[in-house]
Amino acid sequence: MNYYSTNKQAPDATLEEAVVKGLAADKGLFMPYAIKSLPQDFYDSIETLSFQEIAYRVADAFFGEDVPADTLKQIVYDTLNFDVPLVKVAENIYSLELFHGPTLAFKDVGGRFMARLLGYFIAKEGKKQVNVLVATSGDTGSAVANGFLGVEGIHVYVLYPKGKVSEIQEKQFTTLGQNITAIEVDGTFDDCQALVKSAFMDRELNERLQLTSANSINVARFLPQAFYYFYAYAQLKKMACDKVQAGNNPSPVICVPSGNFGNITAGLFGKRMGLPVKRFIAANNSNDIFYQYLQTGVYTPRPSVATIANAMDVGDPSNFARVLGLYDNSHAAISAEVSGVAYTDEQIAETMRETWKEYHYLLDPHGACGFRALEEGLKPGETGIFLETAHPAKFLDTVEGIIGEAVEIPAKLKAFMQGEKKSLPLTKEFADFKKYLMSL
Ligand SMILES: *Cc1c(COP(=O)(O)O)cnc(C)c1O
């Protein structure tokens, strides 16, 4: 299947080109020409399928024309070697726990899938070394670095804003060594993202190095995020069939804590493929650019501000272009399927405290935005699912400070914390970054 650029000024790309390049030559994001619906019989029996079986059906719709079936199946099954359980938190509100992977955030799904698909293309073509550039506000860096760790033919450069990620997050990508280099940028996440984008646009750099992006602009990271929306629905339907919850129409409201909008856009693709979702809610922190867009019809990016939900501190969400593309630039069409909320740090903290007290469910600051949106916004008879995007222990100081209790740290996280941090300090000036890359 071919991919077009959201800016419509670049030639079409094959899947391989889109994955290897990351961003189109006109700075647009790649979009598949077709979003295939899945047949009714798939939805009719979805609750009988495993996560891996469901994900393979979805992956086949996206990538089946371009990747041999056995390879694709292997990639999907290897990627999803952990569960994504749907857990009841309150009456009619369920948490889709996306933090059971190796780095305890949803980005493991896209990171692991992309590493494997890119590895497949590189092996197939016998390409020279590919350099993956990834800007992170915290969780992307760890998921991508761990997904790519030790993959032959690929070197990963993780750019992160100095002092703006939690210690645990930082440890997850600065302690790995091997083919992973962490670059500590004296700036914000937006500065990191700008450096990566500038690098892709720089002719001299691209002549010298094969560069690609592992941010959610890359289709191989972005599209696999659709998998767990289908699995969430399957689990909800199973509960309804088993009468674990009332009602026999499980078409849920899905709330996604959003920063760069890759996660929610993958869900919107799922809905386009026929997944029964009543509507979506995009939950923002104080960086409420999308929320403002919904209110006014005008998209006004602005510099991000730091919040306790730091993975959502994004001032110019890159996947907004895909949302526009999906709905033909229609504000009305977007508003019909997606609503928005925005919460301050005080509201996020209050939600975490109250949910812990009332339901004994520990939210992380991002998931808290999702839970609160459902608590406030579900209409009578609706069932809500929020995406719990990371494990609360990834934000240990914040979470412990808010609930006033010690939080148990999962063994997987403890192991990272024992490593020694190694990073390369850099300014936010592109000239410095370029000089470094040219010296490789
Ligand atoms: C990345 C991230 C988000 C935001 O996801 P987007 O796809 O960028 O919208 C939300 N929560 C956590 C924990 C994250 O790591």
The ligand as an SDF file (V2000), in Angstrom:
LIG
                    3D

 15 15  0  0  0  0  0  0  0  0999 V2000
    3.6930    9.7000   25.1950 C   0  0  0  0  0  0  0  0  0  0  0  0
    2.7540    9.6760   26.3290 C   0  0  0  0  0  0  0  0  0  0  0  0
    1.4990   10.2790   26.2580 C   0  0  0  0  0  0  0  0  0  0  0  0
    1.0630   11.0450   25.0360 C   0  0  0  0  0  0  0  0  0  0  0  0
    0.8550   10.2120   23.9150 O   0  0  0  0  0  0  0  0  0  0  0  0
    0.7490   10.8510   22.4780 P   0  0  0  0  0  0  0  0  0  0  0  0
    0.6770    9.7040   21.5350 O   0  0  0  0  0  0  0  0  0  0  0  0
    2.0030   11.6590   22.2700 O   0  0  0  0  0  0  0  0  0  0  0  0
   -0.4570   11.7060   22.4540 O   0  0  0  0  0  0  0  0  0  0  0  0
    0.6400   10.1450   27.3270 C   0  0  0  0  0  0  0  0  0  0  0  0
    1.0170    9.5050   28.4600 N   0  0  0  0  0  0  0  0  0  0  0  0
    2.2230    8.9320   28.5710 C   0  0  0  0  0  0  0  0  0  0  0  0
    2.5620    8.2530   29.8390 C   0  0  0  0  0  0  0  0  0  0  0  0
    3.1300    8.9870   27.5240 C   0  0  0  0  0  0  0  0  0  0  0  0
    4.3270    8.4250   27.6490 O   0  0  0  0  0  0  0  0  0  0  0  0
  1  2  1  0
  2  3  1  0
  2 14  2  0
  3  4  1  0
  3 10  2  0
  4  5  1  0
  5  6  1  0
  6  7  2  0
  6  8  1  0
  6  9  1  0
 10 11  1  0
 11 12  2  0
 12 13  1  0
 12 14  1  0
 14 15  1  0
M  END
$$$$
